[in-house]
């Protein structure tokens, strides 16, 4: 069982799980718009997410608490290099429009990490971290797939983008609550400003808004609406179970796995 535990730890720490979550949200977008998935695009998103996340977490300027909690750092860096090569290969299969859209949102990851603004980065700006992450996720999982499929339809595409932005903010809240013991006070994260209880209320409010927006789309599908409701309720449960001192994989596996659960529900719904 020891090797299985090590394999699972590598799966989480190497960002494979979060990458699958991002791919799953791109899959959700494609299913919502009844579009066929392009394997090369999904691979591009998968490899690109691993490279981006591992760059943020394990680069020399990364948060120290990520480094001290991570074993097999060398193996993760080697794995990241392999994923970078995979990203380059899949990148060459993409259209110019996809490269522009992906590059636009991907550049925010660089600005988030590298000290560009007078020896500071976007992450150091007060209260902005969660919104940058939500913007990048929404862009990669909504705009990029729709651009690739040449189905960037308004207003439904805009509604989907805003919903995804709100959903990722909510998904980040358990991580924000967990990281209260690590984050510097000057970051002014959502739980630092609102407190844990009000952060949970904010999550409930944003999920309610997400559900209401579902009724503003040009075509309302009962199966899609039901699946979205199930996902929103499941996410709400995790929000209210979030604690500062939570189990090791509560956020990193279970919360991060909600998008995968969403995608699987939509796929299963297609068979009924």
C-alpha positions in Angstrom: 0.0 0.0 0.0 3.0 2.3 0.5 3.6 2.6 -3.2 0.0 3.4 -3.9 0.1 6.2 -1.3 3.3 7.6 -2.9 1.7 7.4 -6.3 -1.4 9.2 -5.1 0.7 11.9 -3.5 2.6 12.3 -6.7 -0.7 12.6 -8.6 -1.8 15.4 -6.3 1.5 17.2 -5.9 2.4 17.1 -9.6 -0.8 19.0 -10.4 -2.3 16.1 -12.5 -5.5 16.3 -10.5 -6.0 20.0 -10.9 -5.2 19.6 -14.6 -7.9 17.0 -15.0 -10.3 19.4 -13.3 -9.5 22.1 -15.8 -9.9 19.7 -18.7 -13.2 18.6 -17.2 -14.5 22.1 -17.1 -13.6 22.5 -20.7 -15.5 19.3 -21.4 -18.5 20.8 -19.5 -18.4 23.8 -21.8 -18.3 21.6 -24.9 -21.2 19.5 -23.7 -23.3 22.6 -22.8 -22.9 23.8 -26.3 -23.2 20.3 -27.9 -19.7 20.4 -29.4 -17.4 17.5 -30.1 -14.2 17.5 -28.1 -10.9 18.0 -29.9 -8.3 15.6 -28.2 -5.4 17.8 -29.2 -7.0 20.8 -27.5 -7.8 18.9 -24.3 -4.2 17.6 -24.2 -3.0 21.2 -24.7 -5.1 22.3 -21.8 -4.0 19.3 -19.6 -0.2 19.8 -20.3 -0.4 23.6 -20.1 -2.2 23.5 -16.7 0.4 21.2 -15.3 3.2 23.4 -16.5 1.5 26.6 -15.3 0.6 25.3 -11.9 3.9 23.6 -11.2 5.7 26.8 -12.3 3.7 28.8 -9.8 4.1 26.2 -6.9 7.6 24.9 -7.3 9.6 27.7 -9.0 12.3 29.2 -6.8 10.1 32.1 -5.9 7.1 29.9 -5.0 5.5 29.9 -1.6 7.8 28.3 0.9 5.0 26.2 2.5 4.5 24.4 -0.9 8.2 23.5 -1.0 8.5 22.2 2.6 5.3 20.1 2.2 6.4 18.5 -1.1 8.4 15.3 -1.4 10.0 14.1 -4.6 10.4 17.7 -5.8 13.0 16.6 -8.4 10.7 14.0 -9.8 7.9 16.6 -10.1 10.3 19.0 -11.9 11.3 16.3 -14.4 7.7 15.4 -14.9 6.9 19.1 -15.5 9.6 19.3 -18.2 8.1 16.2 -19.9 4.7 17.9 -19.8 6.2 21.1 -21.2 7.4 19.1 -24.2 3.9 17.6 -24.5 2.4 21.1 -24.3 4.7 22.3 -27.1 3.7 19.4 -29.3 -0.1 19.9 -28.7 0.4 23.7 -29.1 1.6 23.1 -32.6 -1.7 21.4 -33.4 -3.8 24.5 -32.5 -5.1 27.3 -34.7 -3.9 30.8 -34.4 -7.1 31.9 -32.7 -6.6 29.3 -30.0 -3.0 30.3 -29.5 -4.0 34.0 -29.1 -6.8 33.2 -26.7 -4.7 30.7 -24.7 -1.7 33.0 -24.7 -3.8 35.9 -23.4 -5.0 33.9 -20.3 -1.8 32.0 -19.9 0.2 35.3 -19.7 -1.8 36.1 -16.5 -0.1 33.1 -14.9 3.3 34.6 -15.6 2.2 38.0 -14.3 0.8 36.2 -11.2 4.2 34.7 -10.5 7.0 36.8 -11.8 8.0 40.0 -10.0 7.2 42.4 -12.9 5.6 45.4 -11.2 8.4 47.0 -9.1 9.6 43.7 -7.7 6.1 42.5 -7.0 3.6 40.3 -8.9 -0.2 40.0 -9.3 -0.4 37.6 -6.4 1.1 40.3 -4.0 -1.7 42.7 -4.8 -4.3 42.9 -2.1 -7.4 40.7 -2.5 -6.8 39.9 -6.1 -5.4 36.3 -6.1 -8.7 34.4 -6.3 -10.1 36.6 -9.1 -7.0 36.2 -11.3 -7.2 32.4 -10.9 -11.0 32.5 -11.7 -10.4 34.6 -14.7 -7.7 32.3 -16.1 -9.8 29.2 -15.5 -12.9 30.7 -17.0 -10.9 31.8 -20.1 -9.2 28.5 -20.6 -12.3 26.4 -20.0 -14.9 28.5 -21.8 -13.3 31.0 -24.2 -10.6 28.7 -25.6 -12.9 25.7 -26.4 -15.5 28.0 -28.0 -12.9 29.8 -30.0 -11.4 26.4 -31.2 -14.9 25.2 -32.2 -15.7 28.6 -33.8 -18.9 28.7 -31.7 -18.2 31.8 -29.6 -21.9 32.6 -29.4 -23.2 35.6 -27.5 -25.0 36.0 -25.1 -24.9 32.4 -24.0 -21.1 32.3 -24.2 -20.8 35.4 -22.0 -23.3 33.9 -19.5 -21.2 30.6 -19.4 -18.0 32.6 -18.9 -19.5 34.6 -16.0 -20.9 31.4 -14.4 -17.6 29.7 -14.7 -15.8 32.7 -13.2 -18.2 32.6 -10.2 -17.9 28.8 -9.9 -14.1 28.9 -9.7 -14.2 31.7 -7.1 -16.5 29.4 -5.0 -14.2 26.4 -5.6 -11.3 28.4 -4.3 -12.9 29.3 -1.0 -12.0 26.0 0.8 -8.4 26.6 -0.3 -8.5 30.2 0.9 -9.9 29.1 4.3 -7.2 26.4 4.6 -4.4 28.8 3.7 -5.4 31.3 6.4 -2.6 29.8 8.5 -0.1 30.5 5.7 -1.1 33.7 3.9 0.4 36.9 5.0 -2.2 39.3 6.5 -1.4 42.0 3.9 -2.7 39.8 1.1 -6.3 40.5 2.4 -7.7 37.2 1.1 -11.5 36.7 1.2 -11.5 34.8 4.6 -9.1 37.4 6.0 -11.4 40.2 5.1 -14.8 38.5 5.7 -14.0 35.8 8.2 -14.7 32.1 7.7 -18.5 32.2 8.4 -19.1 35.1 6.0 -16.9 33.4 3.4 -19.2 30.4 3.5 -22.2 32.8 3.1 -20.5 34.4 0.1 -20.0 31.0 -1.5 -23.7 30.2 -1.0 -24.7 33.5 -2.5 -22.4 33.1 -5.6 -23.8 29.6 -6.2 -27.3 30.9 -6.0 -26.4 33.6 -8.6 -24.9 30.9 -10.8 -28.1 28.9 -10.7 -30.3 32.0 -11.5 -28.1 32.8 -14.5 -28.9 29.3 -15.9 -32.4 30.6 -16.6 -31.2 33.5 -18.7 -29.7 31.3 -21.4 -31.5 31.1 -24.8 -32.2 27.4 -24.4 -32.9 25.8 -21.0 -32.3 22.1 -20.9 -33.7 20.2 -17.9 -30.9 17.6 -17.7 -28.3 20.4 -17.8 -30.2 22.4 -15.2 -30.5 19.4 -12.9 -26.8 18.5 -13.2 -25.8 22.1 -12.5 -28.1 22.1 -9.4 -26.5 18.8 -8.1 -23.0 20.2 -8.6 -24.0 23.5 -6.9 -25.4 21.6 -3.9 -22.4 19.4 -3.6 -20.1 22.4 -3.8 -22.1 24.1 -1.1 -21.7 21.1 1.2 -17.9 21.3 0.8 -18.0 25.0 1.4 -19.8 24.6 4.8 -17.4 21.8 5.8 -14.3 23.8 5.1 -12.1 24.5 8.1 -8.8 26.2 8.7 -7.5 22.9 10.0 -8.9 20.4 7.4 -7.8 17.0 6.3 -4.8 16.8 4.0 -6.8 16.1 0.8 -10.1 17.7 1.6 -9.4 20.6 -0.7 -6.6 19.2 -2.8 -8.5 16.1 -3.9 -12.2 16.3 -3.0 -13.0 19.9 -3.7 -10.6 20.0 -6.7 -12.5 16.9 -8.0 -15.9 18.6 -8.2 -15.3 19.7 -11.9 -14.5 16.1 -12.8 -17.7 15.0 -11.0 -19.6 17.6 -13.0 -18.2 16.4 -16.4 -19.0 12.8 -15.5 -22.6 13.6 -14.6 -23.1 15.4 -17.9 -21.6 12.4 -19.8 -23.8 10.0 -17.9 -26.8 12.2 -18.5 -26.2 11.8 -22.3 -27.0 8.1 -22.0 -30.5 8.6 -20.4 
